[in-house]
Amino acid sequence: MPSTTLPLLPHSLPCLYHPPPPTTSKLFSSSPTTRSLTCSTQEVRGRVLCTAHSGGRKLGAGMEVDGRDMSLGAMANGTAAAGDGDGDEKQKQISPKLLTLVIVKKGEKVLLGMKKRGFGAGYFNGFGGKVEAGETIYEAAVRELQEESGIVPVSMEKRGILTFHFDDNPQPWEVHVYHVGDYTGEPCETEEMAPRWFPLADIPYDKMWQDDPIWYPEFIRGRLFKGEFYFHNTHTLVSHTLHVLQKLDA
Ligand SMILES: Nc1[nH]c(=O)nc2c1ncn2[C@H]1C[C@H](O)[C@@H](COP(=O)(O)OP(=O)(O)OP(=O)(O)O)O1
């Protein structure tokens, strides 16, 4: 079937939104998060050794379990830290960086932006970015949408939480995905994004992050979802889990 790609939005349209000057302080985490990992144990010379796995990946080994109920956290250097469930981690965990991603879906089409600079440049994606100090995730989602596409949501609801793990970055990214069905203003090209409408049947997955073909279909079906994605060298998807939910707990 011939492609029915919709035209690019006019480049010359001035964006009405003028972002405030950048702030220097950024919020990189909400509260410390304990990730659940699989721990297989074996006895070695009278001591119990734990090997931690998450998403099929071995994270590390060498922890001694002394009979208490232990929880494990993934660490920067790929090892595991132990706590007894009351917050006394022996090593500090790396909390995920919080980000937002807003996808505008109206009728049978979706608004994506070609990322012009920074992380993910060259990919089509929704609009979003890092949650800054002093703002809620929802507020960050509204701000990033406005900064990157020039539009303001009339209604917006959270649809998913995706966590991206990288073997070349110790800090996971927790991306909160929102749906906008109605908005005010006109999408226009900004310094960061060049917006463009795509028919739902023609989403350009070959020019998007490798996880997108896995969860976009659930987003398009109107479902709630939570996923974990593991990347090699930032861009190559190695493994994942994705769960469709009745309710999002965060
Ligand atoms: N694997 C992935 N799949 C996906 O669909 N979106 C991803 C993704 N990894 C990151 N993203 C999204 C999350 C977020 O909306 C965006 C990355 O945000 P940015 O780095 O552009 O943040 P900022 O706009 O705050 O950037 P700066 O102002 O340049 O620091 O890419």
The ligand as an SDF file (V2000), in Angstrom:
LIG
                    3D

 31 33  0  0  0  0  0  0  0  0999 V2000
   14.1590    4.4970   24.5590 N   0  0  0  0  0  0  0  0  0  0  0  0
   13.3570    5.5470   24.4570 C   0  0  0  0  0  0  0  0  0  0  0  0
   12.1720    5.4460   23.7920 N   0  0  0  0  0  0  0  0  0  0  0  0
   11.3110    6.4860   23.6660 C   0  0  0  0  0  0  0  0  0  0  0  0
   10.2560    6.3230   23.0320 O   0  0  0  0  0  0  0  0  0  0  0  0
   11.5670    7.6840   24.2130 N   0  0  0  0  0  0  0  0  0  0  0  0
   12.6980    7.8230   24.8690 C   0  0  0  0  0  0  0  0  0  0  0  0
   13.6380    6.7770   25.0300 C   0  0  0  0  0  0  0  0  0  0  0  0
   14.6900    7.2580   25.7750 N   0  0  0  0  0  0  0  0  0  0  0  0
   14.3910    8.5390   26.0420 C   0  0  0  0  0  0  0  0  0  0  0  0
   13.1980    8.8790   25.5200 N   0  0  0  0  0  0  0  0  0  0  0  0
   12.5580   10.1810   25.5950 C   0  0  0  0  0  0  0  0  0  0  0  0
   12.2490   10.6260   26.9970 C   0  0  0  0  0  0  0  0  0  0  0  0
   12.2850   12.1310   26.8200 C   0  0  0  0  0  0  0  0  0  0  0  0
   11.0320   12.5810   26.3250 O   0  0  0  0  0  0  0  0  0  0  0  0
   13.3370   12.3490   25.7560 C   0  0  0  0  0  0  0  0  0  0  0  0
   14.7040   12.6840   26.2870 C   0  0  0  0  0  0  0  0  0  0  0  0
   14.6440   13.8910   26.9290 O   0  0  0  0  0  0  0  0  0  0  0  0
   15.7620   14.9970   26.6600 P   0  0  0  0  0  0  0  0  0  0  0  0
   17.1090   14.3960   26.8630 O   0  0  0  0  0  0  0  0  0  0  0  0
   15.4790   15.6600   25.3530 O   0  0  0  0  0  0  0  0  0  0  0  0
   15.4130   15.9360   27.8480 O   0  0  0  0  0  0  0  0  0  0  0  0
   15.4310   17.5120   27.8830 P   0  0  0  0  0  0  0  0  0  0  0  0
   14.4490   18.0690   26.8770 O   0  0  0  0  0  0  0  0  0  0  0  0
   15.2190   17.8540   29.3220 O   0  0  0  0  0  0  0  0  0  0  0  0
   16.8730   17.7480   27.3540 O   0  0  0  0  0  0  0  0  0  0  0  0
   17.9110   18.9030   27.5720 P   0  0  0  0  0  0  0  0  0  0  0  0
   17.1070   20.1480   27.8090 O   0  0  0  0  0  0  0  0  0  0  0  0
   18.6660   18.8590   26.2700 O   0  0  0  0  0  0  0  0  0  0  0  0
   18.7010   18.4240   28.7740 O   0  0  0  0  0  0  0  0  0  0  0  0
   13.4590   11.1320   25.0530 O   0  0  0  0  0  0  0  0  0  0  0  0
  1  2  1  0
  2  3  1  0
  2  8  2  0
  3  4  1  0
  4  5  2  0
  4  6  1  0
  6  7  2  0
  7  8  1  0
  7 11  1  0
  8  9  1  0
  9 10  2  0
 10 11  1  0
 11 12  1  0
 12 13  1  0
 12 31  1  0
 13 14  1  0
 14 15  1  0
 14 16  1  0
 16 17  1  0
 16 31  1  0
 17 18  1  0
 18 19  1  0
 19 20  2  0
 19 21  1  0
 19 22  1  0
 22 23  1  0
 23 24  2  0
 23 25  1  0
 23 26  1  0
 26 27  1  0
 27 28  2  0
 27 29  1  0
 27 30  1  0
M  END
$$$$
